Amino acid sequence: MTTRLRVLDDGAWISVDDSREVRVSELWRLDAPGFCACDLVDLVVENFQEVGVDGAGVEARVYGQCIACGATGTTGWVPIGRVRGGEFTEIDRSAVRRVGP
């Protein structure tokens, strides 16, 4: 089964199979040592740069700002959800997300 992933509205949304699923303006906790000096990054998601799939996992590269120290930039690949049985499930928003390369 094929899943269509797209970044919509100039990076404001991630669409999964033509349904807007993940939006900017969320606060994500990231384990992203290269983003800033904070142990855990409290990132305000400002823009989705890219979206992709790693197996069943859906990932995105995100531009945002750490609310603790003010650092801004683009992350590595951040897990945002999974596709199982043709259905998208978003990662719990309170979870700490580990950023990949």
FENRATA-V298925 format. One record per pair of residues at least 12 apart in sequence whose C-alpha atoms are under 6 Angstrom apart, sorted by sequence separation. I is the first residue (numbers start at 1). J is the second residue. D is the distance in Angstrom with one decimal. If there is no record, write none. Layout:
i={I:I}
j={J:J}
d={D:D}
This chain:
i={4:12:29:49:62:4:29:49:62:3:28:48:61:28:47:61:27:47:61:27:46:60:26:46:59:60:26:45:59:25:44:59:24:25:44:58:59:78:24:43:58:77:43:58:76:77:42:57:58:76:41:42:57:76:56:56:12:11:11:30:31:29:30:31:32:30}
j={16:24:41:61:74:17:42:62:75:17:42:62:75:43:62:76:43:63:77:44:63:77:44:64:77:78:45:64:78:45:64:79:45:46:65:79:80:99:46:65:80:99:66:81:99:100:66:81:82:100:66:67:82:101:82:83:47:47:48:96:97:96:97:98:99:98}
d={5.7:5.4:5.5:5.4:5.4:4.7:4.8:5.5:5.4:5.8:5.8:4.7:5.6:5.2:5.9:5.6:5.5:5.1:4.9:4.6:5.7:5.3:5.8:4.8:5.8:5.3:5.5:4.7:5.2:5.2:5.4:4.3:5.1:5.9:5.4:6.0:5.3:4.9:5.4:5.3:5.7:5.6:4.5:5.1:5.8:4.9:5.1:5.9:5.5:5.4:5.8:5.8:4.4:5.0:5.5:5.3:5.8:4.9:4.6:5.4:6.0:4.9:4.8:4.7:5.3:5.9}
